Amino acid sequence: MQLGTRWSTGAEPPASVPSALRPAIAEVEARGLAGHWTLTWLEGRAIAELDAGWEVMQTASGEIVARPFED
């Protein structure tokens, strides 16, 4: 895993956040959640995790998934 960057909800995501993830990140933020996002890379794929309990990721097939953290 490679650590990327952090930013606050409501702020413009850094340039290192893939454009494919940005619409899903905006949808999660539209739920009124606040906190900080952390961008990491796992097996070459970006994962944005919101410390309020959500993740946005691109699957191996290229699908963008936004979901609450799994227990």
N, CA, C and O atoms as a CHARMM CRD file, in Angstrom:
* protein
*
  284
    1    1 MET  N      0.84600  -1.17200   0.00000 PROA 1      0.00000
    2    1 MET  CA     0.00000   0.00000   0.00000 PROA 1      0.00000
    3    1 MET  C      0.88600   1.22800   0.00000 PROA 1      0.00000
    4    1 MET  O      1.90300   1.27200   0.69200 PROA 1      0.00000
    5    2 GLN  N      0.50000   2.21700  -0.77400 PROA 2      0.00000
    6    2 GLN  CA     1.24300   3.45900  -0.86500 PROA 2      0.00000
    7    2 GLN  C      0.34200   4.58900  -0.36200 PROA 2      0.00000
    8    2 GLN  O     -0.78800   4.73400  -0.82900 PROA 2      0.00000
    9    3 LEU  N      0.82900   5.37800   0.57700 PROA 3      0.00000
   10    3 LEU  CA     0.06000   6.49500   1.09400 PROA 3      0.00000
   11    3 LEU  C      0.06300   7.61000   0.07000 PROA 3      0.00000
   12    3 LEU  O      1.09600   7.92700  -0.51900 PROA 3      0.00000
   13    4 GLY  N     -1.09300   8.19900  -0.13400 PROA 4      0.00000
   14    4 GLY  CA    -1.21700   9.28700  -1.09200 PROA 4      0.00000
   15    4 GLY  C     -1.22300  10.62900  -0.40100 PROA 4      0.00000
   16    4 GLY  O     -0.17100  11.22700  -0.17100 PROA 4      0.00000
   17    5 THR  N     -2.42500  11.10600  -0.06600 PROA 5      0.00000
   18    5 THR  CA    -2.56600  12.44400   0.49300 PROA 5      0.00000
   19    5 THR  C     -3.83800  12.53400   1.30400 PROA 5      0.00000
   20    5 THR  O     -4.66300  11.62100   1.27000 PROA 5      0.00000
   21    6 ARG  N     -4.00900  13.62900   2.03800 PROA 6      0.00000
   22    6 ARG  CA    -5.21500  13.88800   2.83700 PROA 6      0.00000
   23    6 ARG  C     -5.78100  15.24800   2.47600 PROA 6      0.00000
   24    6 ARG  O     -5.04900  16.16600   2.10600 PROA 6      0.00000
   25    7 TRP  N     -7.11500  15.36400   2.59200 PROA 7      0.00000
   26    7 TRP  CA    -7.78100  16.65100   2.40900 PROA 7      0.00000
   27    7 TRP  C     -9.09900  16.63300   3.15900 PROA 7      0.00000
   28    7 TRP  O     -9.62500  15.56400   3.47200 PROA 7      0.00000
   29    8 SER  N     -9.62900  17.79700   3.44600 PROA 8      0.00000
   30    8 SER  CA   -10.87900  17.94700   4.19100 PROA 8      0.00000
   31    8 SER  C    -12.08600  17.84500   3.27400 PROA 8      0.00000
   32    8 SER  O    -12.01500  18.20200   2.09800 PROA 8      0.00000
   33    9 THR  N    -13.19600  17.35500   3.81800 PROA 9      0.00000
   34    9 THR  CA   -14.43500  17.36700   3.04900 PROA 9      0.00000
   35    9 THR  C    -14.77300  18.80700   2.69400 PROA 9      0.00000
   36    9 THR  O    -14.50400  19.73000   3.46400 PROA 9      0.00000
   37   10 GLY  N    -15.35000  18.98100   1.54700 PROA 10     0.00000
   38   10 GLY  CA   -15.70900  20.31800   1.08400 PROA 10     0.00000
   39   10 GLY  C    -14.60400  21.03000   0.34200 PROA 10     0.00000
   40   10 GLY  O    -14.86000  22.01100  -0.35600 PROA 10     0.00000
   41   11 ALA  N    -13.37800  20.55600   0.47800 PROA 11     0.00000
   42   11 ALA  CA   -12.24200  21.15600  -0.23000 PROA 11     0.00000
   43   11 ALA  C    -12.08000  20.46000  -1.58100 PROA 11     0.00000
   44   11 ALA  O    -12.53300  19.33100  -1.76800 PROA 11     0.00000
   45   12 GLU  N    -11.43900  21.13700  -2.50200 PROA 12     0.00000
   46   12 GLU  CA   -11.12900  20.54200  -3.80600 PROA 12     0.00000
   47   12 GLU  C    -10.14100  19.39800  -3.59900 PROA 12     0.00000
   48   12 GLU  O     -9.09000  19.60400  -2.99200 PROA 12     0.00000
   49   13 PRO  N    -10.45600  18.18400  -4.09400 PROA 13     0.00000
   50   13 PRO  CA    -9.49700  17.08900  -3.95600 PROA 13     0.00000
   51   13 PRO  C     -8.17400  17.43600  -4.65000 PROA 13     0.00000
   52   13 PRO  O     -8.17600  18.10600  -5.68300 PROA 13     0.00000
   53   14 PRO  N     -7.06100  16.99100  -4.09500 PROA 14     0.00000
   54   14 PRO  CA    -5.76000  17.24600  -4.71300 PROA 14     0.00000
   55   14 PRO  C     -5.68400  16.66400  -6.13000 PROA 14     0.00000
   56   14 PRO  O     -6.44900  15.76800  -6.48600 PROA 14     0.00000
   57   15 ALA  N     -4.78200  17.17200  -6.90300 PROA 15     0.00000
   58   15 ALA  CA    -4.61100  16.73000  -8.29100 PROA 15     0.00000
   59   15 ALA  C     -4.29900  15.23700  -8.38200 PROA 15     0.00000
   60   15 ALA  O     -4.56200  14.61600  -9.41200 PROA 15     0.00000
   61   16 SER  N     -3.74400  14.65800  -7.32500 PROA 16     0.00000
   62   16 SER  CA    -3.38900  13.23300  -7.35300 PROA 16     0.00000
   63   16 SER  C     -4.60500  12.30500  -7.24700 PROA 16     0.00000
   64   16 SER  O     -4.48100  11.09800  -7.45800 PROA 16     0.00000
   65   17 VAL  N     -5.78700  12.86500  -6.92000 PROA 17     0.00000
   66   17 VAL  CA    -7.00800  12.04800  -6.84900 PROA 17     0.00000
   67   17 VAL  C     -7.48800  11.79900  -8.27800 PROA 17     0.00000
   68   17 VAL  O     -7.75900  12.75200  -9.00900 PROA 17     0.00000
   69   18 PRO  N     -7.59800  10.53900  -8.68500 PROA 18     0.00000
   70   18 PRO  CA    -8.01900  10.24700 -10.05200 PROA 18     0.00000
   71   18 PRO  C     -9.39100  10.85400 -10.37300 PROA 18     0.00000
   72   18 PRO  O    -10.29000  10.86700  -9.53200 PROA 18     0.00000
   73   19 SER  N     -9.52900  11.34500 -11.58000 PROA 19     0.00000
   74   19 SER  CA   -10.78400  11.97800 -11.98700 PROA 19     0.00000
   75   19 SER  C    -11.95500  11.00500 -11.91300 PROA 19     0.00000
   76   19 SER  O    -13.09000  11.43100 -11.69900 PROA 19     0.00000
   77   20 ALA  N    -11.71100   9.72300 -12.08400 PROA 20     0.00000
   78   20 ALA  CA   -12.78300   8.73000 -12.02300 PROA 20     0.00000
   79   20 ALA  C    -13.42500   8.65400 -10.63900 PROA 20     0.00000
   80   20 ALA  O    -14.59900   8.30200 -10.52700 PROA 20     0.00000
   81   21 LEU  N    -12.67800   8.97500  -9.58700 PROA 21     0.00000
   82   21 LEU  CA   -13.21000   8.91000  -8.22400 PROA 21     0.00000
   83   21 LEU  C    -13.95700  10.16700  -7.80700 PROA 21     0.00000
   84   21 LEU  O    -14.77800  10.11700  -6.89100 PROA 21     0.00000
   85   22 ARG  N    -13.69400  11.27800  -8.45000 PROA 22     0.00000
   86   22 ARG  CA   -14.22100  12.56400  -7.99600 PROA 22     0.00000
   87   22 ARG  C    -15.74700  12.65000  -7.91800 PROA 22     0.00000
   88   22 ARG  O    -16.26000  13.18100  -6.93300 PROA 22     0.00000
   89   23 PRO  N    -16.50100  12.15100  -8.91500 PROA 23     0.00000
   90   23 PRO  CA   -17.96900  12.22600  -8.79000 PROA 23     0.00000
   91   23 PRO  C    -18.49800  11.43600  -7.58700 PROA 23     0.00000
   92   23 PRO  O    -19.41500  11.89600  -6.90800 PROA 23     0.00000
   93   24 ALA  N    -17.94000  10.27000  -7.32000 PROA 24     0.00000
   94   24 ALA  CA   -18.38400   9.46300  -6.18000 PROA 24     0.00000
   95   24 ALA  C    -18.00800  10.12800  -4.85800 PROA 24     0.00000
   96   24 ALA  O    -18.76700  10.05100  -3.89100 PROA 24     0.00000
   97   25 ILE  N    -16.86100  10.77000  -4.80500 PROA 25     0.00000
   98   25 ILE  CA   -16.46800  11.51200  -3.60300 PROA 25     0.00000
   99   25 ILE  C    -17.46600  12.63100  -3.35400 PROA 25     0.00000
  100   25 ILE  O    -17.89000  12.84200  -2.21700 PROA 25     0.00000
  101   26 ALA  N    -17.84300  13.34800  -4.40200 PROA 26     0.00000
  102   26 ALA  CA   -18.82600  14.43300  -4.27400 PROA 26     0.00000
  103   26 ALA  C    -20.17400  13.89400  -3.79600 PROA 26     0.00000
  104   26 ALA  O    -20.84000  14.54000  -2.98700 PROA 26     0.00000
  105   27 GLU  N    -20.58400  12.72200  -4.28300 PROA 27     0.00000
  106   27 GLU  CA   -21.84600  12.11800  -3.85000 PROA 27     0.00000
  107   27 GLU  C    -21.81300  11.77300  -2.36400 PROA 27     0.00000
  108   27 GLU  O    -22.79500  11.99400  -1.65500 PROA 27     0.00000
  109   28 VAL  N    -20.70600  11.23900  -1.89200 PROA 28     0.00000
  110   28 VAL  CA   -20.58200  10.91300  -0.46800 PROA 28     0.00000
  111   28 VAL  C    -20.65200  12.19800   0.35100 PROA 28     0.00000
  112   28 VAL  O    -21.35000  12.24800   1.36400 PROA 28     0.00000
  113   29 GLU  N    -19.94100  13.22700  -0.07300 PROA 29     0.00000
  114   29 GLU  CA   -19.95400  14.49200   0.66100 PROA 29     0.00000
  115   29 GLU  C    -21.33600  15.12900   0.65900 PROA 29     0.00000
  116   29 GLU  O    -21.68900  15.83600   1.60300 PROA 29     0.00000
  117   30 ALA  N    -22.12700  14.89000  -0.38800 PROA 30     0.00000
  118   30 ALA  CA   -23.48200  15.44000  -0.47300 PROA 30     0.00000
  119   30 ALA  C    -24.39500  14.86700   0.61300 PROA 30     0.00000
  120   30 ALA  O    -25.46800  15.41600   0.86200 PROA 30     0.00000
  121   31 ARG  N    -23.99600  13.79700   1.24700 PROA 31     0.00000
  122   31 ARG  CA   -24.76000  13.21700   2.36000 PROA 31     0.00000
  123   31 ARG  C    -24.61400  14.03900   3.63400 PROA 31     0.00000
  124   31 ARG  O    -25.24500  13.73800   4.64700 PROA 31     0.00000
  125   32 GLY  N    -23.78200  15.07900   3.58300 PROA 32     0.00000
  126   32 GLY  CA   -23.58800  15.94300   4.73700 PROA 32     0.00000
  127   32 GLY  C    -22.52000  15.46100   5.69700 PROA 32     0.00000
  128   32 GLY  O    -22.42300  15.95800   6.81900 PROA 32     0.00000
  129   33 LEU  N    -21.71600  14.49800   5.26900 PROA 33     0.00000
  130   33 LEU  CA   -20.65900  13.97700   6.13000 PROA 33     0.00000
  131   33 LEU  C    -19.48100  14.94500   6.16000 PROA 33     0.00000
  132   33 LEU  O    -19.17700  15.61100   5.17100 PROA 33     0.00000
  133   34 ALA  N    -18.83900  15.00400   7.29400 PROA 34     0.00000
  134   34 ALA  CA   -17.67100  15.87700   7.44400 PROA 34     0.00000
  135   34 ALA  C    -16.49900  15.04000   7.92800 PROA 34     0.00000
  136   34 ALA  O    -16.67500  13.98200   8.53300 PROA 34     0.00000
  137   35 GLY  N    -15.32700  15.52400   7.65500 PROA 35     0.00000
  138   35 GLY  CA   -14.11800  14.83600   8.09900 PROA 35     0.00000
  139   35 GLY  C    -12.99500  15.04500   7.11500 PROA 35     0.00000
  140   35 GLY  O    -12.93500  16.05400   6.41300 PROA 35     0.00000
  141   36 HSD  N    -12.10800  14.07500   7.07700 PROA 36     0.00000
  142   36 HSD  CA   -10.95000  14.12800   6.19300 PROA 36     0.00000
  143   36 HSD  C    -10.88300  12.86900   5.35100 PROA 36     0.00000
  144   36 HSD  O    -11.15100  11.76100   5.81500 PROA 36     0.00000
  145   37 TRP  N    -10.51800  13.07800   4.10200 PROA 37     0.00000
  146   37 TRP  CA   -10.28200  11.97800   3.17200 PROA 37     0.00000
  147   37 TRP  C     -8.80000  11.61900   3.20400 PROA 37     0.00000
  148   37 TRP  O     -7.94300  12.48100   3.40000 PROA 37     0.00000
  149   38 THR  N     -8.51200  10.33900   3.01100 PROA 38     0.00000
  150   38 THR  CA    -7.14800   9.85700   2.84200 PROA 38     0.00000
  151   38 THR  C     -7.10000   9.05300   1.55100 PROA 38     0.00000
  152   38 THR  O     -7.86800   8.10600   1.37800 PROA 38     0.00000
  153   39 LEU  N     -6.21700   9.42100   0.66000 PROA 39     0.00000
  154   39 LEU  CA    -6.02700   8.70000  -0.58700 PROA 39     0.00000
  155   39 LEU  C     -4.85800   7.75000  -0.43300 PROA 39     0.00000
  156   39 LEU  O     -3.75400   8.15900  -0.07400 PROA 39     0.00000
  157   40 THR  N     -5.10900   6.46600  -0.70900 PROA 40     0.00000
  158   40 THR  CA    -4.05100   5.46400  -0.70600 PROA 40     0.00000
  159   40 THR  C     -4.14100   4.68100  -2.01100 PROA 40     0.00000
  160   40 THR  O     -5.10600   4.81100  -2.76500 PROA 40     0.00000
  161   41 TRP  N     -3.14000   3.88200  -2.25800 PROA 41     0.00000
  162   41 TRP  CA    -3.09400   3.05600  -3.46500 PROA 41     0.00000
  163   41 TRP  C     -2.83700   1.62900  -3.04100 PROA 41     0.00000
  164   41 TRP  O     -1.91500   1.36000  -2.27200 PROA 41     0.00000
  165   42 LEU  N     -3.65400   0.70900  -3.54000 PROA 42     0.00000
  166   42 LEU  CA    -3.48800  -0.70500  -3.24700 PROA 42     0.00000
  167   42 LEU  C     -3.50800  -1.45500  -4.56700 PROA 42     0.00000
  168   42 LEU  O     -4.47900  -1.37900  -5.32000 PROA 42     0.00000
  169   43 GLU  N     -2.44700  -2.16800  -4.84100 PROA 43     0.00000
  170   43 GLU  CA    -2.31000  -2.90500  -6.09900 PROA 43     0.00000
  171   43 GLU  C     -2.53500  -1.99300  -7.30400 PROA 43     0.00000
  172   43 GLU  O     -3.12700  -2.40100  -8.30300 PROA 43     0.00000
  173   44 GLY  N     -2.05600  -0.76100  -7.19600 PROA 44     0.00000
  174   44 GLY  CA    -2.13900   0.19300  -8.29300 PROA 44     0.00000
  175   44 GLY  C     -3.47800   0.88200  -8.44300 PROA 44     0.00000
  176   44 GLY  O     -3.65300   1.67800  -9.36500 PROA 44     0.00000
  177   45 ARG  N     -4.44400   0.59800  -7.55000 PROA 45     0.00000
  178   45 ARG  CA    -5.75800   1.22100  -7.63300 PROA 45     0.00000
  179   45 ARG  C     -5.95400   2.18800  -6.47500 PROA 45     0.00000
  180   45 ARG  O     -5.56100   1.91300  -5.34200 PROA 45     0.00000
  181   46 ALA  N     -6.56600   3.31900  -6.78000 PROA 46     0.00000
  182   46 ALA  CA    -6.79500   4.35400  -5.77800 PROA 46     0.00000
  183   46 ALA  C     -7.96200   3.98600  -4.87300 PROA 46     0.00000
  184   46 ALA  O     -8.96400   3.42300  -5.31200 PROA 46     0.00000
  185   47 ILE  N     -7.80100   4.32100  -3.58900 PROA 47     0.00000
  186   47 ILE  CA    -8.86100   4.17300  -2.59400 PROA 47     0.00000
  187   47 ILE  C     -8.88900   5.46200  -1.78500 PROA 47     0.00000
  188   47 ILE  O     -7.88000   5.85800  -1.20100 PROA 47     0.00000
  189   48 ALA  N    -10.05500   6.11700  -1.75300 PROA 48     0.00000
  190   48 ALA  CA   -10.23300   7.31500  -0.92900 PROA 48     0.00000
  191   48 ALA  C    -11.10100   6.91400   0.25900 PROA 48     0.00000
  192   48 ALA  O    -12.22100   6.43500   0.07800 PROA 48     0.00000
  193   49 GLU  N    -10.59300   7.10900   1.46000 PROA 49     0.00000
  194   49 GLU  CA   -11.31800   6.74000   2.67400 PROA 49     0.00000
  195   49 GLU  C    -11.64600   7.99600   3.46700 PROA 49     0.00000
  196   49 GLU  O    -10.77100   8.80800   3.76900 PROA 49     0.00000
  197   50 LEU  N    -12.91600   8.13700   3.79400 PROA 50     0.00000
  198   50 LEU  CA   -13.37600   9.24300   4.61900 PROA 50     0.00000
  199   50 LEU  C    -13.44100   8.76300   6.05600 PROA 50     0.00000
  200   50 LEU  O    -14.03900   7.72200   6.33100 PROA 50     0.00000
  201   51 ASP  N    -12.83800   9.49900   6.97800 PROA 51     0.00000
  202   51 ASP  CA   -12.79200   9.03200   8.35900 PROA 51     0.00000
  203   51 ASP  C    -14.16800   9.00300   9.02600 PROA 51     0.00000
  204   51 ASP  O    -14.28700   8.55300  10.16600 PROA 51     0.00000
  205   52 ALA  N    -15.20500   9.47400   8.33700 PROA 52     0.00000
  206   52 ALA  CA   -16.57800   9.36200   8.83200 PROA 52     0.00000
  207   52 ALA  C    -17.18000   8.00100   8.49400 PROA 52     0.00000
  208   52 ALA  O    -18.35000   7.75300   8.78500 PROA 52     0.00000
  209   53 GLY  N    -16.38800   7.11400   7.87800 PROA 53     0.00000
  210   53 GLY  CA   -16.83400   5.74800   7.67500 PROA 53     0.00000
  211   53 GLY  C    -17.18000   5.35100   6.25400 PROA 53     0.00000
  212   53 GLY  O    -17.93000   4.39400   6.06500 PROA 53     0.00000
  213   54 TRP  N    -16.67000   6.04300   5.24500 PROA 54     0.00000
  214   54 TRP  CA   -16.95800   5.71000   3.84200 PROA 54     0.00000
  215   54 TRP  C    -15.66600   5.50300   3.07100 PROA 54     0.00000
  216   54 TRP  O    -14.61200   6.02700   3.43100 PROA 54     0.00000
  217   55 GLU  N    -15.77500   4.72000   1.99400 PROA 55     0.00000
  218   55 GLU  CA   -14.66100   4.54700   1.08300 PROA 55     0.00000
  219   55 GLU  C    -15.16300   4.63100  -0.34700 PROA 55     0.00000
  220   55 GLU  O    -16.28000   4.21900  -0.66100 PROA 55     0.00000
  221   56 VAL  N    -14.31700   5.17100  -1.20000 PROA 56     0.00000
  222   56 VAL  CA   -14.58300   5.25700  -2.63800 PROA 56     0.00000
  223   56 VAL  C    -13.38700   4.61700  -3.30900 PROA 56     0.00000
  224   56 VAL  O    -12.24500   4.99600  -3.05000 PROA 56     0.00000
  225   57 MET  N    -13.64900   3.63500  -4.18200 PROA 57     0.00000
  226   57 MET  CA   -12.53800   2.91800  -4.79800 PROA 57     0.00000
  227   57 MET  C    -12.87400   2.50900  -6.21600 PROA 57     0.00000
  228   57 MET  O    -14.03700   2.47900  -6.62000 PROA 57     0.00000
  229   58 GLN  N    -11.84400   2.20000  -6.94800 PROA 58     0.00000
  230   58 GLN  CA   -12.00700   1.65400  -8.28200 PROA 58     0.00000
  231   58 GLN  C    -11.64900   0.18300  -8.21400 PROA 58     0.00000
  232   58 GLN  O    -10.56300  -0.17700  -7.76100 PROA 58     0.00000
  233   59 THR  N    -12.56800  -0.67400  -8.66600 PROA 59     0.00000
  234   59 THR  CA   -12.32700  -2.11600  -8.63400 PROA 59     0.00000
  235   59 THR  C    -11.37800  -2.51400  -9.76400 PROA 59     0.00000
  236   59 THR  O    -11.04500  -1.70200 -10.62700 PROA 59     0.00000
  237   60 ALA  N    -10.95600  -3.75700  -9.74400 PROA 60     0.00000
  238   60 ALA  CA   -10.05900  -4.26600 -10.78800 PROA 60     0.00000
  239   60 ALA  C    -10.70100  -4.18300 -12.17000 PROA 60     0.00000
  240   60 ALA  O    -10.00000  -4.05300 -13.17300 PROA 60     0.00000
  241   61 SER  N    -12.03700  -4.25900 -12.22500 PROA 61     0.00000
  242   61 SER  CA   -12.74200  -4.16800 -13.51200 PROA 61     0.00000
  243   61 SER  C    -12.98700  -2.72600 -13.94400 PROA 61     0.00000
  244   61 SER  O    -13.49900  -2.48200 -15.03700 PROA 61     0.00000
  245   62 GLY  N    -12.62100  -1.76300 -13.08600 PROA 62     0.00000
  246   62 GLY  CA   -12.76800  -0.35400 -13.42800 PROA 62     0.00000
  247   62 GLY  C    -14.01500   0.30500 -12.87200 PROA 62     0.00000
  248   62 GLY  O    -14.20400   1.51000 -13.04100 PROA 62     0.00000
  249   63 GLU  N    -14.87700  -0.47100 -12.20400 PROA 63     0.00000
  250   63 GLU  CA   -16.10000   0.07800 -11.60700 PROA 63     0.00000
  251   63 GLU  C    -15.74300   0.95800 -10.40400 PROA 63     0.00000
  252   63 GLU  O    -14.84100   0.62800  -9.63400 PROA 63     0.00000
  253   64 ILE  N    -16.45600   2.07600 -10.25000 PROA 64     0.00000
  254   64 ILE  CA   -16.27400   2.94700  -9.08900 PROA 64     0.00000
  255   64 ILE  C    -17.32000   2.56900  -8.05500 PROA 64     0.00000
  256   64 ILE  O    -18.51200   2.51600  -8.35600 PROA 64     0.00000
  257   65 VAL  N    -16.86600   2.30600  -6.83000 PROA 65     0.00000
  258   65 VAL  CA   -17.74100   1.88200  -5.74600 PROA 65     0.00000
  259   65 VAL  C    -17.58600   2.87400  -4.58700 PROA 65     0.00000
  260   65 VAL  O    -16.47300   3.20700  -4.17900 PROA 65     0.00000
  261   66 ALA  N    -18.73300   3.33600  -4.06500 PROA 66     0.00000
  262   66 ALA  CA   -18.75700   4.16000  -2.85900 PROA 66     0.00000
  263   66 ALA  C    -19.60900   3.41200  -1.85300 PROA 66     0.00000
  264   66 ALA  O    -20.76300   3.08700  -2.13100 PROA 66     0.00000
  265   67 ARG  N    -19.03900   3.13400  -0.67400 PROA 67     0.00000
  266   67 ARG  CA   -19.78100   2.36300   0.31500 PROA 67     0.00000
  267   67 ARG  C    -19.28600   2.66600   1.72000 PROA 67     0.00000
  268   67 ARG  O    -18.16300   3.13200   1.90900 PROA 67     0.00000
  269   68 PRO  N    -20.14300   2.39400   2.70600 PROA 68     0.00000
  270   68 PRO  CA   -19.67300   2.50400   4.08600 PROA 68     0.00000
  271   68 PRO  C    -18.62400   1.42600   4.34200 PROA 68     0.00000
  272   68 PRO  O    -18.61000   0.38600   3.68300 PROA 68     0.00000
  273   69 PHE  N    -17.75400   1.68900   5.29900 PROA 69     0.00000
  274   69 PHE  CA   -16.75900   0.68500   5.66600 PROA 69     0.00000
  275   69 PHE  C    -17.45200  -0.59400   6.08600 PROA 69     0.00000
  276   69 PHE  O    -18.49800  -0.55200   6.73300 PROA 69     0.00000
  277   70 GLU  N    -16.88300  -1.72500   5.72700 PROA 70     0.00000
  278   70 GLU  CA   -17.41800  -3.01800   6.12500 PROA 70     0.00000
  279   70 GLU  C    -16.84200  -3.38100   7.48800 PROA 70     0.00000
  280   70 GLU  O    -15.67900  -3.11100   7.78700 PROA 70     0.00000
  281   71 ASP  N    -17.69300  -4.00200   8.30700 PROA 71     0.00000
  282   71 ASP  CA   -17.24000  -4.44200   9.63700 PROA 71     0.00000
  283   71 ASP  C    -16.44800  -5.70900   9.54600 PROA 71     0.00000
  284   71 ASP  O    -15.98800  -6.22400  10.56500 PROA 71     0.00000
